């Protein structure tokens, strides 16, 4: 269990350092995967297989991070469309 905790801390630390040149999508997907890995490892350790738990958690976390990114981009696009429409209607008066 101690080795798993050390590995998770190392993975988390290295992933945060490497985020400087990543896009928002890449950052959110990686963050989701890191959180999912940690959570999956904990649940897996309780259930008897930390490795499988970490693997499943990483996949689920990455998918969740990617879906969250898509949602945020859709909100930003809707905001920009509304902002541009309001800006155009105020200039035509």
N, C-alpha and C positions, 0 to 999 in steps of 0.2 A: 504494500500500500504506500510505503514511503517513497519508493521508486516512481510510482505512478504520479504522486503529488509533485515530485521534483520535475518529472517530465512535462507535466501540464503547466507548471509555472514557467519552465523554459520555453515551451511552445508559445505561451501567451506573451512572454516578454519579447521574443523574437518577432512575433507577428505585429506587435505594436510599433516596434522600431522600423519595420519594413513598410509601413503604411504611408510614408511621406510622399511618394510619387505615384500613388494609386488613385484611380478614379473613385467617385462616391460609390459606384456599384461594387467595385472590387473591395473597398473598405467595409461596406456593410455585409457583403457575402463572407468575407474573412472573419469579421467580428462575430457573425452568427455561427460560423463553424467553430470558432474558438469557444464560445459560450456553450454551444451544443456538445462539444467534446468534453468540456469540464463537467457539465451536468450529466452527460451520458456515462462518463467514467464513474462518477459517484453512484448513480443508480445501478450501473453494472456491477460495481464492487459490492453493493448491498445484495444484489441478486445472484452474484457468484461469478460474473465474467466481466471484469472492468474493460478488457480490450474490445469485446463486442459492443458493450455499452458506449464506449468512446467513439467507435466507428459509426454506430447508428446515430448517436448524438451529433457527430460532426456532419453527417449527411443531412439530417433534419435541420440543424442550425444553419448550414449553408443555404439550403432551400428557403428557410424562413428569412434569412438576411436578404436574399435576392428578391423575394416577394415583397418585402418591406421597401426595398429600394424602388421597385416598380410602382408601388403605391405612392411613395413620396414624389416620384417624377410625374405621375399622373396629376397629383394635387398641384404641383408647381406649374404644369402646363395649363391646367384649368384656371389657375390664378392669373397667369400671364395673358390668357385669352380674354378674361374679364377685364383686366387692367387695360389692355390695348383697346377693347371695345369702349370702355368708359372714357379713355383718353381721346379717342376719335369722336365720340359724341359730344364731348365738351368743346372741342375745337370747331365743330361744324355749326355751333349756335351763334 
